[in-house]
Amino acid sequence: MPVLRPKMIIGELYHVYNRGVEKRIIFVTRQHYMRFVAAMRFFNTSRQVTLRDFLGSNSAKTTGVQPLQAGRRLVQIGAFILMPNHFHFLLKPLVEGGISLFMQKLGSGYTAFFNLKHSRSGVLFQGRYKVKHIDSDRYARYIQAYIPLNALDRAMPDWRENGIKKINEAKRIASVYPWSSFSSYIGENSFPDILEPTFIHDFFETKKEFENFVFSWSEDDNKYMPGAVAG
C-alpha cells in the first residue's frame, strides 16, 4: 500500500529530504553542488520549462544556469543543506501543489544532469522525497537547528545521539560549510535569489539567539525531530 503524504497547505512549513539510491553519492564534485543550487533557482517557478532549458546548449558540462524571469515562485526556501549523499529543505508552499511540483522538477532536472555527465541511466534518488509537516513552533525551531547541523556529520558523527560537546569547533564547521543556508542566517545572505532567511524572525528575536540555540543541541533534542534522518 502506498504511503499517504500529508496534504501540503499553502503557507505552512515542511521538512523535505531525500538521499541517493542505495545511499550513493549524489554530489561528487563542486560542479555537482553548483548545478543543484542552480536547479533550486531555475525550477522554482510556475513557468513551464524543459530539461533542455536546464541542461543548456552545452549539455551537462556547464555549471551556469540563468535564473528564470517569468512565472510565480512555487515555494519559499527557508533553509537547506546539501550533503554528499542527501539533502534537507525547509519549505513553505506558495501555490497549491507547490512543493510537489518543485520537487518533481528539481529531481528530474538534476537526475538528467547527473546521468548525462556520468553516462548512466535510471533513478538517482531513493524513491520519492520524504516530507514532514512542521506542526508546532517547537518543531520549527528544532528543524532550523537540525538542518545546518548536518554539516557536522563527518567530524562529529554522534552529535544527534550525544549532543554537541565541542561548540566552538561545531560553529566553525557549520559556518564555513558552503552548501548550506546557515551562513546566510547569521551573516550576509549568500543565496539571495534562492533563500528566505527571514524565516528565523518568526521564531528567534536575533541572529545571535538563533546561533546559540543551534549549538545548544543535546542528546535529548532528537525527541523533537520526528522524521529527522542522517545520510
Secondary structure, 3 states (H helix, E strand, C coil): CCCCCCCCCCCCEEEEEEEEHHHCCCCCCHHHHHHHHHHHHHCCCCCCCCHHHHHCCCHHHCCCCCCCCCCCCCEEEEEEEEECCEEEEEEEECCCCHHHHHHHHHHHHHHHHHHHHCCCCCCCECCCCEEEEECCHHHHHHHHHHHHHHHHCCCCCCHHHHCCCCHHHHHHHHHHCCCECHHHHHCCCCCCCCECHHHHHHCCCCHHHHHHHHCCCCCCHHHHCCCCCCC
